[in-house]
């Protein structure tokens, strides 16, 4: 287990998708009714890192709720829900595309 967690060659996205599919098919779907609506939820949230200075690809990110800029990243996540349970399927931390808003370069 330690070798797998420390491996740089592990495909974490594929591992998360397979784990999610196994949990969904073997545990959650047998307990839900067939007529229950099942949905995918896409969420674009701010991952705030205001105390950080030298984090790779740290950027000034605009928060649309507060209408101001923060240091941090965008957290784009995809989840599955049946209304009573939520299962994360995939996620990605995003930096800013504009060079002038990036606070730390890529190493």
C-alpha positions as MATLAB code, in Angstrom:
seq = 'XXXXXXXXXXXXXXXXXXXXXXXXXXXXXXXXXXXXXXXXXXXXXXXXXXXXXXXXXXXXXXXXXXXXXXXXXXXXXXXXXXXXXXXXXXXXXXXXXXXXXXXXXXX';
ca = [
       0.000    0.000    0.000;
       2.839    2.419    0.841;
       4.530    1.767   -2.513;
       1.261    2.450   -4.338;
       0.627    5.706   -2.449;
       4.171    6.948   -3.071;
       4.316    5.889   -6.709;
       4.544    8.701   -9.233;
       3.413    6.308  -11.983;
       0.007    5.568  -10.415;
      -2.960    6.747  -12.456;
      -4.900    8.411   -9.622;
      -7.788    9.574  -11.805;
      -8.407    6.032  -13.105;
      -8.094    4.635   -9.561;
     -10.670    7.136   -8.265;
     -13.075    6.336  -11.144;
     -12.786    2.574  -10.575;
     -13.215    2.961   -6.808;
     -16.259    5.176   -7.310;
     -17.821    2.729   -9.776;
     -17.266   -0.214   -7.413;
     -18.769    1.599   -4.417;
     -21.675    2.845   -6.502;
     -22.530   -0.513   -8.108;
     -22.019   -2.724   -5.048;
     -23.230   -0.536   -2.188;
     -25.366    2.436   -3.157;
     -27.385    1.351   -6.227;
     -28.795   -1.841   -4.618;
     -30.231    0.338   -1.814;
     -31.924    2.931   -4.040;
     -35.210    2.575   -5.913;
     -35.152    2.480   -9.703;
     -37.477    5.516   -9.974;
     -35.210    7.670   -7.796;
     -33.614   10.423   -9.916;
     -29.861   10.064  -10.194;
     -27.746   13.056  -11.254;
     -24.190   14.209  -11.843;
     -23.239   17.450  -10.077;
     -20.502   19.720  -11.442;
     -19.127   22.218   -8.920;
     -16.639   25.039   -9.506;
     -15.489   26.273   -6.088;
     -12.719   28.485   -4.824;
      -9.880   26.706   -3.013;
      -8.565   29.561   -0.876;
      -4.810   29.691   -0.022;
      -4.427   33.264    1.272;
      -1.507   32.455    3.598;
       0.552   30.754    0.886;
       3.328   32.471   -1.062;
       5.428   29.946   -2.973;
       2.939   27.254   -3.959;
       3.417   26.135   -7.554;
       0.926   27.827   -9.934;
      -0.677   29.832   -7.108;
      -2.881   32.498   -8.679;
      -5.207   35.378   -7.965;
      -8.652   33.840   -8.442;
     -11.868   35.848   -8.639;
     -14.625   34.775   -6.245;
     -17.984   35.573   -7.838;
     -19.831   35.385   -4.509;
     -17.725   38.002   -2.697;
     -16.801   39.881   -5.898;
     -13.113   40.061   -4.973;
      -9.838   38.262   -5.676;
      -8.221   35.666   -3.416;
      -4.991   33.692   -3.564;
      -5.679   30.108   -4.442;
      -7.052   27.762   -7.085;
     -10.334   26.754   -8.686;
     -11.541   23.339   -7.519;
     -13.570   21.725  -10.298;
     -15.336   18.614   -9.039;
     -17.777   16.066  -10.441;
     -20.030   14.083   -8.153;
     -22.892   11.603   -8.372;
     -25.997   11.954   -6.225;
     -29.382   10.321   -5.758;
     -30.730   13.101   -3.552;
     -29.727   11.563   -0.226;
     -26.114   10.516   -0.853;
     -23.182   12.124   -2.657;
     -20.215   10.303   -4.175;
     -17.231   12.239   -5.572;
     -16.275   10.955   -9.022;
     -13.484   13.260  -10.162;
     -11.784   16.537   -9.290;
      -9.147   18.914  -10.603;
      -7.296   21.915   -9.147;
      -7.074   24.680  -11.734;
      -4.825   27.728  -11.852;
      -5.386   30.917  -13.824;
      -4.725   30.981  -17.573;
      -3.561   34.614  -17.521;
       0.144   35.023  -16.745;
      -0.397   38.326  -14.917;
      -2.684   36.645  -12.342;
      -0.209   33.855  -11.522;
       1.727   34.534   -8.326;
       4.136   31.577   -8.439;
       5.598   30.018  -11.612;
       5.528   26.358  -12.529;
       8.673   24.575  -11.398;
];
